[in-house]
Amino acid sequence: MARSPRRRSPARRRLRRLQLRLTAAYTLITVVGLACLSWVVIRTDDRAREDAEYDEMRRRASVAASLVYYEDDRIRLDGLQDDEATTGTPQILVLEKRPGGGPVTVFRGRTAQFAVAAGAIDAVARSAMEAEGPVRAGARDRSGEPVRLLAVPFYHDATDEVAGAAVAVGDPERGAAEHRSLVLSLVVGAGALTALAAVTGHVLSGRSMRPAWQALEQQERLLADAAHELRTPVAVMRGSVEVAAGAPGGALDAHLPRIRRAADRMADVVENLLARGRLEAAVDTVRAEPLRLDQLVEEVCAELPESGPRPRLRLEESVTEADAALVRVAVRNLLDNAVRHGRASDAPDGAELVVTVRGPEVWVADRGPGVDPDRLPELMERFSSPGGGTGIGLSLVRRIAEVHRGNLTVRARPGGGAEFVLRLAPARSRPGRRRGGGPALTIRS
């Protein structure tokens, strides 16, 4: 039967939505910033193009005005015919002021490009003559297209009075192709940068939320371990209590050992879970202090239930630097694993356990079916240990060994069975050791 897809927890969905919101916010900020920057660039280029066009119009109109002169009180325009200022764009017109009337056009550039209404030309010429300085204006030609006008006054040589104005007619579309190319480049570039910002924001938001994801995964693993490990002892205690409650008066004593064993098992599970949570928090510190490893192992073996198999001890005096609480949990888990899985089929009276301490190593040997060393990584995965176990105990032993710069290995025991070897870092003298405590080992996930 096909497995149903795993549903995401609400916490995971909230984290995913938060990551998407962060990505959207980062992208929106980038879009707003690029839009503002593009608008400034477009406006600046448009104004620069307009100023350049007006500067060219002013130059041509000023040159045309300087070429106009009077002789015998008659205006002379012969200097305008062959000058480059009156050819091409902007188009040049010269208007002379007539007494009692408006200005009259007396010269047009040879290239007539714009059909501008005479009233617009007259109006800008009058404004320049009245202001006695350059005047800008906007207008439209007969086809409705916009044009630019700029007028510069010229003076009568004899009287030094304003005699007329030279008008330049410019094209607003001049340089528009380059402007449109700039706008297109900005739009394409802003789009590409926005896409890149979206991808980068998604990656960066994912990295910034990685500690939250890790904390959530650790919490989910811890809850899964607690639910898996506590289910059995709780069920045993509940069943025993229910049976004892319905039994006659003296039957309670028969169920007390079973309830006591379940309670002890629950206490071990809680201690394992607390140790696992401490190690996976990635913020705790292992307090490594000088430790008599042989004495600690002897104490843990003495705590084994009297009804179970008693191990044979081979202890050599050993001093190492380790966290006593964590090492106690690791040794107890190895013994529990040996008691649970080390019963041989031809040894109904129990398992033959041998516990050896040699230097910084703890050996736990049993007479069970044995373990293939290649399967050790698989056995130390959660919920994958055969024989009714969970694998949490061995995975915790391996983690404790790693934070003590050691490891956990397994080998076949001569004559049948398996030998688990917990290896810790050997003790070493270090200069500058703090008074009252050993060096701290930082846990890194």
C-alpha positions in Angstrom: 0.0 0.0 0.0 1.4 3.4 -1.0 2.4 5.6 1.9 0.4 8.8 2.3 2.5 12.0 1.8 3.8 13.5 5.0 1.8 16.5 6.1 3.7 19.6 7.1 3.3 20.7 10.6 1.8 24.2 11.3 5.1 25.4 12.6 6.8 24.4 9.3 4.1 26.1 7.3 4.5 29.3 9.3 8.3 29.2 8.8 7.8 28.7 5.1 5.3 31.6 4.9 7.7 33.8 6.9 10.5 32.9 4.4 8.3 33.8 1.5 7.3 37.1 3.2 11.0 38.0 3.8 11.7 37.2 0.1 8.8 39.3 -1.0 9.8 42.2 1.2 13.4 42.1 0.0 12.2 42.0 -3.6 9.7 44.9 -3.0 12.4 47.0 -1.5 14.7 46.3 -4.5 11.9 47.1 -6.9 11.1 50.4 -5.2 14.8 51.4 -5.1 15.4 50.5 -8.7 12.2 52.3 -9.8 13.3 55.5 -8.0 16.8 55.3 -9.3 15.5 54.6 -12.9 13.1 57.6 -12.6 15.9 59.9 -11.5 18.2 58.7 -14.4 15.4 59.1 -17.0 14.5 62.5 -15.8 18.1 63.6 -15.6 18.8 62.4 -19.1 15.6 64.0 -20.4 16.5 67.4 -18.9 20.1 67.1 -20.1 18.8 66.4 -23.6 16.5 69.4 -23.4 19.2 71.6 -22.1 21.6 70.5 -24.9 18.9 71.2 -27.5 18.2 74.7 -26.1 22.0 75.4 -25.9 22.3 74.6 -29.6 19.3 76.8 -30.4 20.7 79.6 -28.4 24.1 79.3 -30.2 22.5 79.3 -33.6 20.1 82.2 -32.8 22.9 84.2 -31.3 25.1 83.7 -34.4 22.2 84.6 -36.6 21.5 87.8 -34.6 25.2 88.8 -34.7 25.2 88.5 -38.5 22.3 90.9 -39.0 23.5 94.5 -39.5 22.1 97.8 -40.8 23.5 100.0 -43.7 21.8 103.2 -44.7 19.1 102.4 -42.3 18.3 99.2 -44.2 18.7 95.7 -42.7 21.3 93.5 -44.3 21.0 89.7 -44.3 23.7 88.7 -46.7 25.9 87.2 -43.9 23.1 84.7 -43.1 23.0 83.0 -46.5 26.2 81.0 -46.4 26.6 80.5 -42.6 26.3 77.0 -41.2 24.2 78.4 -38.3 21.2 78.9 -40.6 21.4 75.5 -42.2 19.8 72.3 -40.8 18.2 71.9 -37.4 17.4 74.0 -35.4 15.8 76.1 -38.1 16.5 79.9 -38.0 14.0 82.7 -38.7 14.8 86.4 -38.5 11.9 88.8 -37.7 12.3 92.6 -38.0 10.3 95.1 -35.9 8.3 97.4 -38.0 7.0 100.8 -36.7 3.3 100.7 -35.9 3.0 97.0 -36.6 4.1 93.6 -35.5 7.4 91.8 -36.4 7.8 90.7 -40.0 9.7 87.6 -41.0 12.6 88.7 -43.3 14.6 85.5 -43.4 14.1 81.8 -43.2 16.7 79.1 -43.0 17.2 77.2 -46.2 15.9 74.0 -44.7 12.3 74.6 -43.7 11.5 71.7 -41.4 8.6 72.9 -39.2 5.3 74.5 -40.3 4.8 76.6 -37.2 2.0 79.0 -37.0 3.1 82.6 -37.6 1.3 83.7 -34.4 3.6 81.5 -32.2 6.7 82.8 -34.0 5.6 86.4 -33.6 4.7 85.9 -29.9 8.1 84.6 -28.9 9.9 87.3 -31.0 7.9 90.0 -29.2 8.7 88.5 -25.8 12.5 88.5 -26.7 12.3 92.1 -27.9 10.5 93.3 -24.8 12.7 91.4 -22.5 15.9 92.3 -24.5 17.2 88.8 -23.8 16.7 85.2 -24.8 13.2 83.8 -24.3 12.1 80.2 -24.5 8.7 78.9 -25.5 6.9 75.8 -26.6 4.5 75.4 -29.5 3.0 72.9 -32.0 3.4 72.8 -35.7 0.4 72.5 -38.1 0.4 68.7 -37.7 0.1 69.0 -33.9 3.7 67.8 -33.1 5.5 69.8 -30.4 8.3 72.1 -31.2 10.6 74.3 -29.2 11.1 78.0 -29.8 14.0 80.3 -28.6 14.3 84.0 -29.6 17.3 86.2 -29.2 17.0 90.0 -30.0 19.3 92.0 -32.2 19.9 95.8 -32.2 20.0 98.6 -34.8 23.6 99.6 -35.4 22.9 103.4 -35.4 20.4 103.7 -32.6 21.3 100.7 -30.4 17.6 100.0 -30.1 16.0 96.6 -30.4 15.3 96.1 -34.1 14.1 92.5 -34.2 14.8 89.0 -33.1 16.3 85.8 -34.4 14.1 82.8 -33.6 15.4 79.2 -33.5 12.8 76.4 -34.0 14.0 73.1 -32.4 12.8 69.5 -32.6 11.9 67.8 -29.2 12.4 64.4 -30.8 16.1 65.1 -31.5 18.0 62.6 -29.5 14.8 60.7 -28.6 16.1 57.4 -30.0 19.1 57.4 -27.6 16.7 58.4 -24.8 14.3 55.5 -25.6 17.3 53.1 -25.8 18.4 54.3 -22.3 14.8 53.7 -21.0 14.7 50.2 -22.5 18.1 49.4 -21.0 17.0 50.5 -17.6 13.8 48.5 -17.8 15.6 45.3 -18.8 18.3 45.9 -16.3 15.9 46.6 -13.5 13.9 43.5 -14.4 17.0 41.3 -14.3 18.2 42.8 -11.1 14.7 42.3 -9.6 14.8 38.6 -10.5 18.3 38.3 -9.1 17.2 40.1 -5.9 14.3 37.7 -5.5 16.5 34.7 -5.8 19.1 36.2 -3.6 16.5 37.2 -1.0 15.1 33.7 -1.0 18.5 32.2 -0.4 19.5 34.8 2.2 16.2 34.5 4.0 16.6 30.7 4.0 20.1 31.0 5.5 19.0 33.5 8.1 16.2 31.1 9.1 18.4 28.1 9.2 18.8 28.2 13.0 15.0 28.3 13.3 14.6 25.3 11.0 17.3 23.4 12.9 15.6 24.2 16.3 12.3 23.1 14.9 13.8 19.8 13.6 15.5 19.2 16.9 12.2 19.8 18.7 10.3 17.5 16.4 13.0 14.8 16.9 12.9 15.2 20.6 9.1 15.0 20.7 9.2 11.9 18.4 11.7 10.2 20.6 9.7 11.0 23.7 6.5 9.7 22.2 8.2 6.5 20.9 10.2 5.8 24.1 7.6 6.7 26.7 4.8 4.8 25.1 5.9 1.3 26.3 6.7 2.1 30.0 3.5 4.2 30.3 1.4 1.3 28.8 3.0 -1.2 31.2 2.4 1.0 34.2 -1.2 1.7 33.2 -1.9 -2.0 32.5 -0.3 -3.1 35.8 -2.3 -0.5 37.8 -5.5 -1.5 36.1 -4.9 -5.2 36.8 -3.9 -4.5 40.4 -7.0 -2.3 40.9 -9.2 -5.2 39.9 -7.4 -7.9 41.8 -8.2 -9.1 45.3 -6.7 -7.4 48.3 -3.2 -9.0 48.4 -2.5 -9.0 44.7 -1.0 -5.5 44.5 2.4 -6.7 45.8 2.8 -9.0 42.8 2.5 -6.0 40.4 4.7 -3.6 42.2 8.0 -5.0 40.7 6.6 -4.6 37.2 5.5 -1.1 37.9 8.9 -0.3 39.5 10.7 -1.6 36.4 8.5 0.5 34.2 9.2 3.6 36.3 12.9 2.9 36.2 12.7 2.5 32.4 10.8 5.8 32.2 13.4 7.5 34.3 16.2 6.2 32.0 14.2 7.4 28.9 13.7 10.9 30.4 17.4 11.1 31.2 18.3 10.0 27.7 16.0 12.6 26.1 17.3 15.4 28.3 20.9 14.4 27.4 19.9 14.3 23.7 18.2 17.7 23.9 21.3 19.1 25.6 23.6 17.8 22.9 21.4 18.9 20.0 20.8 22.4 21.3 24.2 23.4 19.9 24.6 26.0 22.5 25.6 23.9 25.5 29.1 23.2 26.7 30.5 19.9 27.8 32.4 20.4 31.1 35.4 18.1 30.7 37.0 17.4 34.1 39.4 14.7 35.3 37.3 11.5 35.7 38.0 8.1 37.1 36.4 6.1 34.2 36.8 2.7 36.0 35.0 3.9 39.1 32.1 5.5 37.1 31.6 2.2 35.1 31.6 0.2 38.3 28.9 2.5 39.8 26.8 2.2 36.6 27.1 -1.6 36.7 26.0 -1.7 40.3 22.8 0.1 39.4 21.7 -2.7 37.1 18.5 -4.6 38.2 19.3 -7.5 40.4 16.9 -9.7 38.5 18.9 -9.3 35.3 22.3 -10.7 34.3 25.3 -9.5 36.2 28.3 -8.3 34.2 31.8 -9.6 34.8 34.1 -6.5 35.3 37.6 -6.1 34.1 38.5 -2.7 35.3 41.9 -1.0 35.0 42.6 2.3 36.7 41.8 4.9 34.1 41.7 8.7 34.2 40.2 10.7 31.4 38.8 14.2 30.8 35.1 14.0 30.2 31.6 15.1 31.3 30.7 12.6 34.0 26.9 12.9 33.5 27.1 12.3 29.8 29.5 9.4 30.1 27.3 7.8 32.7 24.4 8.0 30.2 26.5 6.5 27.4 27.7 3.5 29.6 24.2 2.8 30.8 22.9 2.8 27.3 25.6 0.3 26.2 24.8 -2.0 29.1 21.0 -1.7 28.4 21.7 -2.6 24.8 23.7 -5.6 25.8 21.1 -6.8 28.3 18.3 -6.3 25.8 19.9 -7.8 22.6 22.7 -9.9 24.0 20.7 -13.0 25.0 21.9 -16.0 23.1 19.4 -18.7 22.0 21.4 -21.4 23.8 21.8 -19.4 27.0 18.3 -19.2 28.5 19.7 -18.2 31.9 20.8 -14.8 30.6 23.6 -13.1 28.7 27.2 -13.4 29.5 28.3 -9.8 29.9 31.8 -8.6 30.2 32.6 -5.0 30.8 36.2 -3.8 30.4 37.8 -0.5 31.1 41.2 0.0 29.4 42.6 3.5 29.2 40.0 5.9 27.8 38.0 2.9 26.3 35.0 1.1 27.7 34.3 -2.4 26.2 30.9 -4.0 26.6 30.7 -7.6 25.3 27.8 -9.9 25.1 26.9 -13.4 23.8 24.1 -12.4 21.5 23.7 -13.0 17.7 26.4 -10.4 17.0 26.5 -7.4 14.8 28.0 -6.8 11.4 30.4 -3.8 11.8 29.2 -2.5 8.5 25.7 -2.2 9.9 26.7 0.0 12.9 25.7 3.3 11.2 22.3 1.8 10.4 21.9 0.5 14.0 22.7 4.0 15.3 19.9 5.6 13.3 16.7 6.5 15.3 13.9 3.9 15.1 16.0 1.4 13.1 17.4 -1.0 15.7 16.3 -4.6 15.4 14.9 -6.6 18.2 12.3 -4.2 19.5 14.7 -1.3 20.3 14.6 2.2 18.9 18.3 2.9 18.1 18.0 6.1 20.2 20.4 4.7 22.8 23.2 3.8 20.4 22.8 7.1 18.5 23.1 9.0 21.8 26.2 7.0 22.7 27.8 7.9 19.4 26.9 11.6 19.8 28.4 11.6 23.3 31.6 10.0 22.0 31.9 12.6 19.2 31.6 15.6 21.6 34.4 14.0 23.6 36.6 13.7 20.5 36.1 9.9 20.4 34.0 7.4 18.6 31.9 4.2 18.9 32.8 1.0 17.2 31.6 -2.6 17.2 33.4 -5.9 16.4 32.6 -9.6 16.6 33.4 -11.2 19.9 35.4 -14.4 19.7 33.1 -17.3 20.5 30.0 -15.4 19.4 28.4 -12.1 20.3 29.4 -8.5 19.9 31.8 -6.0 21.5 30.9 -2.4 21.6 33.8 -0.1 22.2 33.3 3.5 23.5 36.5 5.5 23.0 36.9 8.9 24.7 39.7 11.4 24.4 42.7 10.5 26.7 43.5 12.8 29.6 46.2 15.3 29.0 47.8 18.0 31.1 47.1 21.5 29.7 48.8 24.7 30.8 46.7 27.4 32.3 43.9 25.1 33.5 41.3 27.0 35.3 40.9 26.4 39.0 37.9 24.5 40.0 37.1 23.1 36.5 38.6 21.5 33.4 38.6 22.8 29.8 35.2 23.3 28.1 34.3 21.4 25.0 31.8 23.3 22.8 29.1 21.1 21.3 28.7 21.6 17.6 25.8 20.0 15.7 
